[in-house]
Amino acid sequence: MTMINNESSPENSPIDFPSAMARIGNDESFLYELLELYKMDFGAKIEGLQKAIDLKDFVSIQELGHSLKGASANLSLPFLQKAALNMECAGREKNLDKARGALATLGQEFRSLEEFLAMKG
Amino acid sequence: MIRVLIAEDDKLCRTILEKNLRKWDYEIISTEDGKEAWKVIQENNIQIAILDWIMPKMDGVELCQRIRGKKWDQYIYLIMLTVRNKQSDIRKGFAAGVDDYITKPFDTHELKARLQTGKRIIGLQNQLLDSQKKLQEIATHDTLTNLLNRYEILNILTDEFHRSLRENKPVSTVMLDIDFFKKINDSYGHDVGDEVLVEVASRLKGSLRRYDKVGRYGGDEFLAILPGCDLNNAKRIAERLRRIVCKDRIKTDAGQLFVTVSVGCVSSESQSHKSIEYLVKFSDKAMYHAKNMGRNCVIAS
């Protein structure tokens, strides 16, 4: 039986810890506080995006994507940041399929982040 | 402590900024949109502002333009926080009046360094304002007595006189001259003479109403301006000034000296005193009349 290493390699990690820590002054408890804030805000934004996609409101799709992108970047969440960028572009390009794809990716990446944080304990 | 405005709609970014700035000993006011930020800037003494480019109600560029379009008591250093890093966007930001900008997600050390630059600029500006204030003081005040100098007291008299005409109210002038001042200088020296001038000036200044003005008109002459004051009240105030000068001896290096003033006063109520030149001339004449009447008295013209 082969032992599977459950730890994400640094390049696959949903969060770039060293970068995030440096940005917020190397205060780990504050980082976790911010991640909680991010998680709360994420839920509201995803709901907003679903509604915007249903209504074909491309302005809101772009704005919410932009906002998520910024928040993800601040906490060094590279995959969420990329998905949010795709959402922002989808809004700008008025591309509904792209927006739906980006929404699905955002959901997956968010779950990865939650699992990762749960493992770190 | 430098007061910094943070205008950022993203709660996460705003929280990170607030924590870092507090750690670096800045006083912070935070807002979530450009309109609120504009209100805060007008109502508070903001020295540095960190503005997000894209914000609800008013974006960062419009906010910069409004800030630069208004005159402020002191310069506000503007740092734009943005994801926009194209050359055209950078140029747009600087054209709007931004002093510096930092791209998101920002590096803390870079932000700290850029804020330090802002602090230096603010410091230089404060030094300049202080120097200007000191120069202004020197230009308008007598260096010995710290009263208004002749030039400035006459400027003020011009303003008060025209105001009195507009408002149809009188303005009075009181001219005071220290009695036997030449004798004080000759007997005790100019240093003692200066001590007497300083003390007389202080007593006069301390005895006037809040809105009256007094200046050193000549070597040992003082001119007081009493807005809204008719002749009866002018005589009363003049008498108060005379008594305050001679009431207590003046302490000098030559001992305690008894000093008096001769006082002349005039009001613009009278038709013949309806000009600045006449007010000065007749209060001066009245003062000389007081000298002839034995000194240490008040004569009203």
Interface residues (C-beta under 8 A of the other chain):
Chain A: A22 R23 I24 G25 D27 F30 L34 L37 Y38 D41 H66 S67 K69 G70 A71 A73 N74 L75 S76
Chain B: D9 D10 K11 L12 C13 T15 I16 K19 N20 K23 I54 V83 K104 P105 F106 D107 T108 H109
